[in-house]
Amino acid sequence: MSTKDTPAEKTGILVPAGMLGAGFSEATVERGLALGADVIAIDGGSTDSGPHYLGASVPKTTTAAVARDLRILLKAAARADIPLIVGSCGTSGTDSGVDWVAGIVADIQSEEHLQLNVARIYSEQDATTLKQHLEAGRIHALPPLGELQAETLESCTHIVGMMGHEPIVAALEAGAHVVLAGRATDTAVAAAYPLMKGMPAGPTWHASKIVECGGQCTTNPRAGGVFATIDADGFTIEPLDPTAACTPHSVAAHMLYETANPFQMREPAGTLDVRDATYTSLDDRTVRVEGSRFHTADQHTVKLEGARITGYETMSFSAIRDPHILANIEAWAELLHTILRQRVEQTLGLREDAYAFDVRLYGYNAVLEGLDPASGPPREVGVMLLVSAADQGTATAIAKIANPLMLHLPTADMDYLPSLAFATSPAETERGPAYEFVLNHVVDTDTPTDMFRLELQEATHRA
């Protein structure tokens, strides 16, 4: 594999999609290899879908989808003799997520008769060790959170540290052909190999930011992957699908994505600075970027992500088509709140601080709530009731108390009993434990790798 310390004049990064399991065309991977890819890099996770996946340590992607993508990428990496790097395995990067992806890789290697060394980088953190860092003053809050309490660490079901490129480089230098990383910055997955090969930090981190989500930096985000070539002065980028194009606008705009500042982005090792970057079209689908810089931080830090259980949820969903209720939908929702509170206290003896519920009016203001502009009575509304309580039984009992209200509740001025419509039978769906993110803090580290654990499994070569 091409992981030796030989300096390179340029490095080609093939990013087939924004996330492993999202799917991509095999033809675009072949195009990336033809363009001279030196590494295949793809993100395997995200926090976009909320805290459940970290809290429960389960993937949001299905095994079949991940296996389909990995089969194509493993065979391509083996054939081209280049490394494959996957970050944030299993969605949240927990240890079991890394092992889950590693198990899929092992099955594919056996089925396809591949002989690739596989490195696992574990990023899950122990609350006891973190409390020692906290006591030593090595953990610092990021906005909007305040000072971290030890009890918060203890309450988390899972905590991960977000690695930069250095643990991935260590795995490659140890002889890994396939690197399966726990929680990592999206950019580190793409930046690790070119940085190891001596590419300049500014262009490398900027290119890695732009390619992190695959085709999102192109004129057709559904088209799939992109290819970036980094050299001493900058980088070029083009889509792998011939129907898509990269433009200065589409490339520059990606610095707006998931960043607090479109001109700067913090990594564990320092800060990417693109204030002086220039974006130039080389042709109708390729862009050249120069002028990116990287400022190395005085102190290397690792960001923590942690989730804990907040309670147990039960959901009901009904639909309203009655024009009289729809003309007074806010009054109806307020009446539902009032009567449900009263009946819960009458039936279960529970005060308001013992549970919570949310009523969302889909088709009216469920997304923006009070920010939604007035647009007249809706034609129909879906009513979602989400109940949260300390245990599943209580949450479901409250949802059952709400059942007749969500089916027949009239407004105060109606002289008939309306019939609304439940979407499912039974109407109550138990969602199990609900989680919340509670950590947005960084840890000062002695080295970039000391919070992570590397295991290398060498392939058993047949005689």
LOFIZA-25036 format. One record per residue (C-alpha): residue in one letter; z, x, y; chain; residue number from 1. Coordinates in Angstrom, 2 decimals, decimal comma. Example, Ala and Ser with C-alpha at 12.3 -4.5 7.8 and 13.67 -1.06 7.14 Angstrom:
BEGIN
R   type        zz        xx        yy   mol   seq
R      A      7,80     12,30     -4,50     A     1
R      S      7,14     13,67     -1,06     A     2
This chain:
BEGIN
R   type        zz        xx        yy   mol   seq
R      M      0,00      0,00      0,00     A     1
R      S     -0,65      1,06      3,57     A     2
R      T      2,98      1,59      4,54     A     3
R      K      3,10      5,36      4,93     A     4
R      D      4,23      6,98      8,18     A     5
R      T      0,68      7,99      9,03     A     6
R      P      0,07      7,35     12,75     A     7
R      A     -2,61      4,76     13,50     A     8
R      E     -4,99      4,38     16,42     A     9
R      K     -4,93      0,61     16,08     A    10
R      T     -3,36     -2,02     13,86     A    11
R      G     -4,75     -5,38     12,79     A    12
R      I     -2,42     -8,32     12,19     A    13
R      L     -3,57    -11,33     10,20     A    14
R      V     -1,50    -14,46     10,86     A    15
R      P     -2,92    -17,27      8,70     A    16
R      A     -0,83    -20,13     10,11     A    17
R      G      2,17    -20,91     12,25     A    18
R      M      4,40    -21,53      9,24     A    19
R      L      4,29    -20,89      5,51     A    20
R      G      3,61    -24,16      3,73     A    21
R      A      1,70    -25,67      6,65     A    22
R      G     -1,60    -24,96      4,92     A    23
R      F     -4,68    -23,01      5,97     A    24
R      S     -8,22    -22,36      4,85     A    25
R      E     -8,68    -19,57      2,33     A    26
R      A    -11,90    -18,68      4,14     A    27
R      T     -9,98    -17,79      7,30     A    28
R      V     -7,84    -15,34      5,33     A    29
R      E    -10,99    -13,73      3,95     A    30
R      R    -12,31    -13,43      7,49     A    31
R      G     -9,11    -11,71      8,55     A    32
R      L     -9,45     -9,19      5,74     A    33
R      A    -13,06     -8,56      6,74     A    34
R      L    -11,93     -7,87     10,30     A    35
R      G     -9,75     -5,03      8,97     A    36
R      A     -6,27     -6,49      8,61     A    37
R      D     -3,52     -3,92      8,06     A    38
R      V     -0,80     -6,49      7,44     A    39
R      I     -0,43    -10,20      6,77     A    40
R      A      2,49    -11,79      8,63     A    41
R      I      3,69    -15,38      8,60     A    42
R      D      6,81    -17,22      9,68     A    43
R      G      8,58    -19,25      7,02     A    44
R      G     11,02    -21,24      9,11     A    45
R      S     12,06    -22,93     12,30     A    46
R      T     14,94    -24,68     14,02     A    47
R      D     12,52    -27,24     15,51     A    48
R      S     13,51    -29,94     13,01     A    49
R      G     17,21    -29,74     13,77     A    50
R      P     20,37    -28,36     12,19     A    51
R      H     20,21    -30,08      8,79     A    52
R      Y     18,17    -27,36      7,10     A    53
R      L     20,60    -24,62      8,11     A    54
R      G     23,70    -26,73      7,56     A    55
R      A     22,63    -27,84      4,09     A    56
R      S     20,67    -24,64      3,32     A    57
R      V     17,58    -26,52      2,17     A    58
R      P     13,91    -26,02      3,08     A    59
R      K     11,88    -28,52      5,06     A    60
R      T      8,75    -27,54      3,15     A    61
R      T      7,94    -28,50     -0,41     A    62
R      T      7,68    -25,93     -3,20     A    63
R      A      4,07    -26,91     -3,95     A    64
R      A      2,92    -26,28     -0,36     A    65
R      V      4,70    -22,92     -0,10     A    66
R      A      3,39    -21,84     -3,52     A    67
R      R     -0,17    -22,80     -2,57     A    68
R      D     -0,07    -20,68      0,59     A    69
R      L      1,73    -17,78     -1,06     A    70
R      R     -0,75    -17,60     -3,92     A    71
R      I     -3,60    -17,08     -1,49     A    72
R      L     -1,69    -14,52      0,57     A    73
R      L     -0,29    -12,53     -2,34     A    74
R      K     -3,71    -12,19     -3,95     A    75
R      A     -5,24    -11,23     -0,60     A    76
R      A     -2,55     -8,62      0,11     A    77
R      A     -2,89     -7,11     -3,36     A    78
R      R     -6,68     -6,98     -3,16     A    79
R      A     -6,69     -5,43      0,33     A    80
R      D     -3,73     -3,12     -0,46     A    81
R      I     -1,78     -4,26      2,61     A    82
R      P      1,77     -5,62      2,98     A    83
R      L      2,72     -9,29      3,28     A    84
R      I      5,70    -10,18      5,48     A    85
R      V      7,40    -13,60      5,50     A    86
R      G     10,20    -14,34      7,97     A    87
R      S     12,94    -16,99      8,05     A    88
R      C     12,41    -17,87      4,40     A    89
R      G     13,43    -21,34      3,31     A    90
R      T     13,21    -22,72      6,88     A    91
R      S     16,59    -21,48      8,15     A    92
R      G     16,71    -18,00      6,61     A    93
R      T     19,83    -18,52      4,50     A    94
R      D     20,33    -16,38      1,41     A    95
R      S     19,37    -19,23     -0,88     A    96
R      G     16,21    -19,73      1,18     A    97
R      V     15,21    -16,11      0,59     A    98
R      D     15,92    -16,47     -3,11     A    99
R      W     13,91    -19,71     -3,26     A   100
R      V     10,81    -18,03     -1,83     A   101
R      A     11,40    -14,97     -4,01     A   102
R      G     11,42    -17,20     -7,09     A   103
R      I      8,06    -18,68     -6,09     A   104
R      V      6,67    -15,18     -5,53     A   105
R      A      7,90    -14,06     -8,96     A   106
R      D      6,20    -17,01    -10,66     A   107
R      I      2,90    -16,32     -8,87     A   108
R      Q      3,05    -12,62     -9,66     A   109
R      S      3,47    -13,44    -13,34     A   110
R      E      0,69    -16,03    -13,35     A   111
R      E     -1,76    -13,87    -11,39     A   112
R      H     -0,79    -10,56    -13,07     A   113
R      L      0,19     -8,95     -9,77     A   114
R      Q      2,39     -5,86     -9,50     A   115
R      L      3,91     -5,91     -6,02     A   116
R      N      7,30     -4,53     -4,96     A   117
R      V      9,31     -7,32     -3,35     A   118
R      A     12,07     -6,78     -0,80     A   119
R      R     14,63     -9,44      0,06     A   120
R      I     16,44     -9,11      3,37     A   121
R      Y     19,53    -11,30      3,55     A   122
R      S     20,72    -12,47      6,96     A   123
R      E     23,57    -14,87      6,14     A   124
R      Q     26,86    -13,94      7,81     A   125
R      D     30,46    -14,16      6,67     A   126
R      A     32,85    -16,01      8,99     A   127
R      T     35,71    -13,59      8,25     A   128
R      T     33,65    -10,59      9,34     A   129
R      L     32,41    -12,42     12,42     A   130
R      K     35,98    -13,24     13,41     A   131
R      Q     36,71     -9,51     13,36     A   132
R      H     33,77     -8,97     15,73     A   133
R      L     35,11    -11,80     17,88     A   134
R      E     38,56    -10,24     18,09     A   135
R      A     36,97     -6,91     19,02     A   136
R      G     35,08     -8,53     21,91     A   137
R      R     31,68     -7,95     20,37     A   138
R      I     30,49    -11,59     20,42     A   139
R      H     29,17    -13,06     23,66     A   140
R      A     28,07    -16,60     24,52     A   141
R      L     24,57    -17,55     25,61     A   142
R      P     24,11    -20,52     27,97     A   143
R      P     25,04    -23,31     27,84     A   144
R      L     27,84    -22,54     25,38     A   145
R      G     31,14    -21,00     26,42     A   146
R      E     33,57    -18,62     24,78     A   147
R      L     33,48    -18,77     20,99     A   148
R      Q     36,55    -19,91     19,08     A   149
R      A     37,43    -18,63     15,61     A   150
R      E     37,76    -22,23     14,42     A   151
R      T     34,10    -22,80     15,21     A   152
R      L     33,06    -19,99     12,89     A   153
R      E     35,29    -21,37     10,15     A   154
R      S     33,78    -24,85     10,52     A   155
R      C     30,22    -23,74      9,84     A   156
R      T     28,70    -24,40      6,45     A   157
R      H     26,16    -21,62      7,00     A   158
R      I     25,72    -18,89      9,62     A   159
R      V     22,72    -16,60      9,92     A   160
R      G     21,98    -13,62     12,12     A   161
R      M     18,51    -13,40     13,66     A   162
R      M     17,06    -10,00     12,81     A   163
R      G     14,58     -8,04     14,85     A   164
R      H     11,86     -5,83     13,40     A   165
R      E     14,09     -2,98     12,21     A   166
R      P     15,29     -4,43      8,85     A   167
R      I     11,68     -5,33      8,03     A   168
R      V     10,56     -1,79      8,83     A   169
R      A     13,34     -0,46      6,59     A   170
R      A     12,02     -2,62      3,75     A   171
R      L      8,45     -1,39      4,25     A   172
R      E      9,58      2,23      4,40     A   173
R      A     11,52      1,70      1,17     A   174
R      G      8,27      0,83     -0,58     A   175
R      A      8,06     -2,95     -0,30     A   176
R      H      4,65     -4,55     -0,66     A   177
R      V      6,08     -8,01      0,03     A   178
R      V      8,95     -8,51      2,49     A   179
R      L     10,89    -11,78      2,29     A   180
R      A     13,19    -11,84      5,29     A   181
R      G     16,05    -14,14      6,08     A   182
R      R     16,37    -15,46      9,62     A   183
R      A     14,19    -13,37     11,91     A   184
R      T     12,67    -13,78     15,33     A   185
R      D      9,18    -15,21     14,99     A   186
R      T      7,80    -12,16     16,78     A   187
R      A      9,60     -9,58     14,61     A   188
R      V      7,64    -10,72     11,58     A   189
R      A      4,37     -9,68     13,22     A   190
R      A      5,72     -6,73     15,24     A   191
R      A      7,37     -4,78     12,43     A   192
R      Y      4,34     -3,14     10,86     A   193
R      P      2,52     -2,09     14,07     A   194
R      L      5,75     -0,69     15,51     A   195
R      M      6,27      1,28     12,31     A   196
R      K      2,74      2,64     12,70     A   197
R      G      3,47      3,87     16,22     A   198
R      M      1,87      1,15     18,30     A   199
R      P      3,31      0,79     21,84     A   200
R      A      6,14     -1,71     22,16     A   201
R      G      4,74     -3,69     25,12     A   202
R      P      1,41     -4,70     23,58     A   203
R      T      2,98     -5,08     20,13     A   204
R      W      5,67     -7,53     21,18     A   205
R      H      3,27     -9,44     23,43     A   206
R      A      0,65     -9,74     20,68     A   207
R      S      3,34    -10,80     18,23     A   208
R      K      4,50    -13,54     20,59     A   209
R      I      0,97    -14,86     20,98     A   210
R      V      0,16    -14,92     17,24     A   211
R      E      3,51    -16,34     16,09     A   212
R      C      2,24    -19,92     15,82     A   213
R      G     -1,20    -19,15     14,48     A   214
R      G     -3,91    -21,27     16,06     A   215
R      Q     -1,68    -22,70     18,78     A   216
R      C     -2,99    -20,00     21,13     A   217
R      T     -6,58    -21,17     20,57     A   218
R      T     -8,70    -24,07     21,79     A   219
R      N     -8,16    -25,81     18,44     A   220
R      P     -4,52    -25,58     17,29     A   221
R      R     -5,43    -27,24     13,97     A   222
R      A     -7,89    -24,47     13,12     A   223
R      G     -5,25    -22,24     11,53     A   224
R      G     -4,83    -18,52     11,90     A   225
R      V     -5,53    -15,75     14,37     A   226
R      F     -6,21    -12,03     14,25     A   227
R      A     -4,79     -9,50     16,71     A   228
R      T     -5,72     -5,84     17,05     A   229
R      I     -3,17     -3,64     18,83     A   230
R      D     -4,03     -0,23     20,29     A   231
R      A     -2,56      2,24     22,74     A   232
R      D     -3,55      0,25     25,84     A   233
R      G     -3,20     -3,39     24,83     A   234
R      F     -4,45     -5,86     22,26     A   235
R      T     -7,34     -8,17     21,50     A   236
R      I     -6,99    -11,57     19,85     A   237
R      E     -9,41    -13,98     18,24     A   238
R      P     -9,19    -17,04     16,00     A   239
R      L    -10,03    -16,81     12,31     A   240
R      D    -11,82    -20,15     12,34     A   241
R      P    -15,33    -19,84     13,84     A   242
R      T    -15,03    -23,31     15,41     A   243
R      A    -12,09    -22,24     17,60     A   244
R      A    -11,84    -19,86     20,53     A   245
R      C     -9,24    -17,83     22,37     A   246
R      T     -9,49    -18,03     26,16     A   247
R      P     -7,41    -16,29     28,82     A   248
R      H     -5,82    -19,66     29,54     A   249
R      S     -4,98    -20,50     25,92     A   250
R      V     -3,55    -17,04     25,28     A   251
R      A     -1,54    -16,75     28,50     A   252
R      A     -0,23    -20,30     28,07     A   253
R      H      1,53    -19,41     24,83     A   254
R      M      4,09    -17,42     26,82     A   255
R      L      5,30    -20,83     28,02     A   256
R      Y      6,10    -21,88     24,47     A   257
R      E      9,79    -21,74     23,49     A   258
R      T     10,72    -19,36     26,29     A   259
R      A     13,09    -19,86     29,19     A   260
R      N     10,98    -17,54     31,33     A   261
R      P      7,18    -17,40     30,86     A   262
R      F      7,10    -13,77     31,99     A   263
R      Q      9,97    -12,36     29,96     A   264
R      M     11,24    -12,79     26,41     A   265
R      R     14,39    -11,31     24,91     A   266
R      E     14,35     -9,64     21,51     A   267
R      P     17,29     -7,98     19,73     A   268
R      A     16,01     -4,58     20,84     A   269
R      G     15,10     -5,42     24,42     A   270
R      T     12,93     -7,55     26,69     A   271
R      L      9,19     -8,16     26,73     A   272
R      D      7,83     -8,16     30,29     A   273
R      V      4,36     -9,65     30,88     A   274
R      R      4,49    -10,03     34,67     A   275
R      D      1,71     -7,46     35,08     A   276
R      A     -0,32     -8,52     32,03     A   277
R      T     -4,03     -9,25     32,49     A   278
R      Y     -6,09    -11,56     30,26     A   279
R      T     -9,83    -10,93     30,04     A   280
R      S    -12,52    -12,64     27,97     A   281
R      L    -14,54    -10,14     25,93     A   282
R      D    -16,85    -12,89     24,68     A   283
R      D    -16,71    -16,66     24,22     A   284
R      R    -13,87    -16,49     21,67     A   285
R      T    -12,04    -13,16     22,07     A   286
R      V     -9,48    -12,14     24,69     A   287
R      R     -8,26     -8,69     25,72     A   288
R      V     -4,70     -8,33     27,06     A   289
R      E     -3,36     -5,26     28,89     A   290
R      G     -0,39     -4,41     31,10     A   291
R      S      2,43     -5,69     28,85     A   292
R      R      5,68     -3,73     28,90     A   293
R      F      8,89     -3,64     26,87     A   294
R      H     12,28     -2,68     28,27     A   295
R      T     14,66     -1,37     25,62     A   296
R      A     18,16     -2,81     25,92     A   297
R      D     21,20     -0,59     26,33     A   298
R      Q     22,93     -2,60     23,60     A   299
R      H     21,20     -4,00     20,52     A   300
R      T     22,31     -7,56     19,80     A   301
R      V     21,88    -10,07     16,98     A   302
R      K     21,80    -13,78     17,79     A   303
R      L     23,90    -16,08     15,61     A   304
R      E     22,89    -19,54     14,44     A   305
R      G     25,43    -21,78     12,73     A   306
R      A     25,70    -25,43     11,79     A   307
R      R     28,58    -27,66     10,74     A   308
R      I     29,06    -31,19      9,46     A   309
R      T     29,78    -33,75     12,18     A   310
R      G     30,14    -36,77      9,92     A   311
R      Y     28,12    -38,98      7,58     A   312
R      E     25,31    -41,26      8,65     A   313
R      T     23,84    -44,58      7,58     A   314
R      M     20,69    -45,98      9,16     A   315
R      S     19,20    -49,46      9,45     A   316
R      F     15,87    -50,40     10,99     A   317
R      S     14,69    -53,86     12,01     A   318
R      A     11,81    -55,15     14,13     A   319
R      I     11,73    -57,72     16,91     A   320
R      R      8,68    -59,84     17,72     A   321
R      D     10,47    -62,76     19,42     A   322
R      P      9,07    -62,93     23,00     A   323
R      H     12,26    -64,32     24,49     A   324
R      I     14,39    -61,47     23,13     A   325
R      L     11,76    -58,93     24,15     A   326
R      A     11,82    -60,25     27,71     A   327
R      N     15,57    -59,53     27,75     A   328
R      I     15,69    -56,59     25,34     A   329
R      E     18,30    -54,60     27,25     A   330
R      A     20,66    -57,58     27,36     A   331
R      W     20,11    -58,10     23,63     A   332
R      A     20,93    -54,44     22,87     A   333
R      E     24,06    -54,61     25,03     A   334
R      L     25,15    -57,77     23,21     A   335
R      L     24,58    -56,04     19,86     A   336
R      H     26,82    -53,18     20,99     A   337
R      T     29,58    -55,55     22,13     A   338
R      I     29,64    -57,82     19,08     A   339
R      L     29,35    -54,97     16,60     A   340
R      R     32,35    -53,21     18,19     A   341
R      Q     34,36    -56,42     17,99     A   342
R      R     33,47    -57,14     14,36     A   343
R      V     34,14    -53,59     13,21     A   344
R      E     37,64    -53,80     14,66     A   345
R      Q     38,19    -57,27     13,20     A   346
R      T     36,88    -56,34      9,75     A   347
R      L     37,77    -52,67      9,27     A   348
R      G     40,50    -52,23     11,87     A   349
R      L     38,67    -49,25     13,36     A   350
R      R     38,95    -48,26     17,02     A   351
R      E     35,91    -46,93     18,87     A   352
R      D     37,03    -43,29     18,56     A   353
R      A     36,93    -43,52     14,73     A   354
R      Y     33,14    -43,85     14,47     A   355
R      A     29,96    -43,83     16,56     A   356
R      F     26,66    -45,64     16,52     A   357
R      D     23,40    -45,41     18,39     A   358
R      V     20,87    -48,19     18,96     A   359
R      R     17,34    -46,96     19,64     A   360
R      L     14,65    -49,35     20,84     A   361
R      Y     11,34    -47,93     19,61     A   362
R      G      8,44    -49,24     21,60     A   363
R      Y     10,62    -49,69     24,66     A   364
R      N     12,72    -46,66     25,62     A   365
R      A     13,84    -44,90     22,43     A   366
R      V     12,48    -41,50     23,44     A   367
R      L     13,16    -41,24     27,19     A   368
R      E     15,79    -43,97     27,49     A   369
R      G     16,66    -44,41     31,16     A   370
R      L     13,86    -42,07     32,25     A   371
R      D     11,20    -44,37     30,82     A   372
R      P      9,18    -46,05     33,60     A   373
R      A      9,35    -49,83     33,71     A   374
R      S      6,22    -51,33     32,15     A   375
R      G      7,03    -54,98     31,55     A   376
R      P      8,18    -56,66     28,33     A   377
R      P      7,00    -54,88     25,18     A   378
R      R      4,91    -56,70     22,56     A   379
R      E      7,22    -55,65     19,73     A   380
R      V     10,21    -53,35     19,33     A   381
R      G     11,66    -51,47     16,39     A   382
R      V     15,47    -51,28     16,46     A   383
R      M     17,06    -48,28     14,79     A   384
R      L     20,80    -48,35     14,22     A   385
R      L     22,33    -45,00     13,32     A   386
R      V     26,02    -45,08     12,40     A   387
R      S     28,16    -41,94     12,10     A   388
R      A     31,64    -41,86     10,59     A   389
R      A     34,00    -39,45      8,89     A   390
R      D     32,85    -40,55      5,45     A   391
R      Q     29,77    -42,18      3,97     A   392
R      G     31,54    -45,34      2,87     A   393
R      T     32,75    -46,15      6,35     A   394
R      A     29,35    -45,49      7,91     A   395
R      T     27,68    -47,80      5,42     A   396
R      A     30,35    -50,50      5,85     A   397
R      I     29,72    -50,53      9,61     A   398
R      A     25,96    -50,74      9,06     A   399
R      K     26,50    -53,68      6,71     A   400
R      I     28,60    -55,43      9,36     A   401
R      A     25,63    -54,97     11,71     A   402
R      N     23,20    -56,40      9,15     A   403
R      P     23,37    -60,08     10,16     A   404
R      L     23,26    -59,12     13,83     A   405
R      M     20,08    -57,10     13,38     A   406
R      L     18,54    -60,01     11,48     A   407
R      H     19,56    -63,08     13,50     A   408
R      L     21,30    -62,14     16,78     A   409
R      P     20,17    -64,43     19,64     A   410
R      T     20,58    -63,61     23,28     A   411
R      A     23,30    -65,54     25,15     A   412
R      D     20,85    -68,11     26,57     A   413
R      M     18,98    -68,90     23,31     A   414
R      D     19,53    -72,29     21,64     A   415
R      Y     18,02    -71,24     18,31     A   416
R      L     18,66    -68,53     15,74     A   417
R      P     15,84    -65,99     15,69     A   418
R      S     14,66    -64,24     12,52     A   419
R      L     14,00    -60,56     12,95     A   420
R      A     12,64    -58,26     10,22     A   421
R      F     14,19    -55,39      8,29     A   422
R      A     11,84    -52,57      7,37     A   423
R      T     13,48    -51,95      3,99     A   424
R      S     15,58    -53,69      1,38     A   425
R      P     18,37    -52,81      1,18     A   426
R      A     18,47    -52,50      4,93     A   427
R      E     21,02    -49,66      4,88     A   428
R      T     19,87    -46,11      4,10     A   429
R      E     22,59    -43,53      3,53     A   430
R      R     21,55    -40,24      5,11     A   431
R      G     24,48    -38,20      3,88     A   432
R      P     26,14    -35,50      5,98     A   433
R      A     24,90    -34,93      9,51     A   434
R      Y     25,01    -31,48     11,09     A   435
R      E     25,07    -29,97     14,56     A   436
R      F     24,26    -26,49     15,86     A   437
R      V     27,45    -24,90     17,22     A   438
R      L     26,53    -21,24     17,68     A   439
R      N     24,42    -19,81     20,49     A   440
R      H     26,02    -16,38     20,67     A   441
R      V     25,05    -12,74     20,20     A   442
R      V     26,84     -9,90     18,44     A   443
R      D     26,81     -6,31     19,67     A   444
R      T     25,73     -4,20     16,68     A   445
R      D     26,21     -0,52     15,91     A   446
R      T     22,74     -0,31     14,35     A   447
R      P     19,84     -2,80     14,19     A   448
R      T     20,26     -3,16     10,42     A   449
R      D     24,01     -3,20      9,78     A   450
R      M     24,31     -7,00      9,72     A   451
R      F     21,59     -7,39      7,09     A   452
R      R     21,35     -6,59      3,37     A   453
R      L     18,23     -5,20      1,73     A   454
R      E     17,39     -5,56     -1,96     A   455
R      L     14,17     -4,07     -3,35     A   456
R      Q     12,74     -5,16     -6,67     A   457
R      E     10,08     -2,77     -7,87     A   458
R      A      7,25     -4,11     -9,95     A   459
R      T      7,28     -3,28    -13,64     A   460
R      H      3,98     -1,56    -14,16     A   461
R      R      2,35     -1,91    -17,52     A   462
R      A      1,24      1,20    -19,31     A   463
